[in-house]
Amino acid sequence: MRAERTIRLVAPAGKQERAALSWPAGEGGGTMFKPIAHNLQRLTRFSGRDTRETFWPYAVTLLVLALAASALVAMPPMLETMAKMQRFAVEHPDQATVRQGPGSYSIQIQGSHPELMPDLHGMLPGMAIILLVFVALVAAAVVRRLHDRGTSGAWALPPLVFLAIGMALTPRLLDVRHGGPDLSLLPLLFVNNLLYLAALGWLAILLMRDGTIGPNRHGEDPTPAEVRQRRRSPPRPRD
């Protein structure tokens, strides 16, 4: 008889744990799209818990798409402004300085010409729509991630409040075409932006931290059981 030899390939423990945490237990599969599908199927589910590995691929994907959409919305007004400035430079060469070099092009206009400024009133509604869609898509996922930390979903509200204030006041501050900007709003907007960044930073820290081990008041631990066991077990000494 010929002896048979069986070879087992075992991945390092760290890689096994990361793979197990890439999507909720019981859903199977093995692609990077699992967290995205998981969250899209739960857009209105504000209960339960989600791990960092389930939340962040989805959130980053939405953020990239929102930034790309914002760039598309902002591009037409900016291109229109550049075209206006180029026409102005041709028609009034004594009031415009054009500098052009390898990889650079600039137009400097002398004096005040509000008619050359981009139409922010036409651009901001599109930005607001993108923001509302982003918030609607990510809201439930943020709440479930906060629940995994054992905290309330209300921690996601302060950044939204300060962002709404900024969106409401910014058009009045930047209105150079209809009565001029209201510079008295500048200190208020400055303080509001600081509070917004602080609230957003704290929310990001909460979302990046690991969840509580075991059940909490928001539900069962979404981390697979074998991963929880490895976390509790002390590391084995190397030979």
Number of C-alpha atoms within 10 A of each C-alpha: 3 4 5 6 5 5 6 5 5 7 9 8 11 10 10 12 17 12 13 19 18 23 29 18 12 7 9 10 10 11 10 13 13 19 22 18 13 18 21 15 9 14 14 14 13 16 16 20 25 27 28 21 20 24 23 19 16 22 19 11 11 18 13 11 13 17 14 11 15 19 12 13 18 18 13 14 17 16 12 15 17 17 13 15 22 16 12 16 18 12 11 12 12 10 13 18 13 14 10 9 7 5 5 7 9 13 15 12 18 10 8 7 11 12 12 17 17 20 18 17 13 12 17 17 13 16 19 14 12 18 16 11 12 16 14 13 19 19 18 21 30 25 24 27 30 28 25 32 23 18 18 14 18 9 16 20 14 16 19 14 14 21 18 13 15 17 16 11 15 17 15 17 16 16 17 19 16 9 8 12 16 15 11 9 13 15 10 13 18 12 11 17 17 12 16 21 14 14 20 20 13 15 18 13 10 19 23 17 14 13 23 17 16 13 13 17 10 17 15 15 19 22 24 15 13 10 16 15 10 13 12 9 9 8 8 6 5 4 3
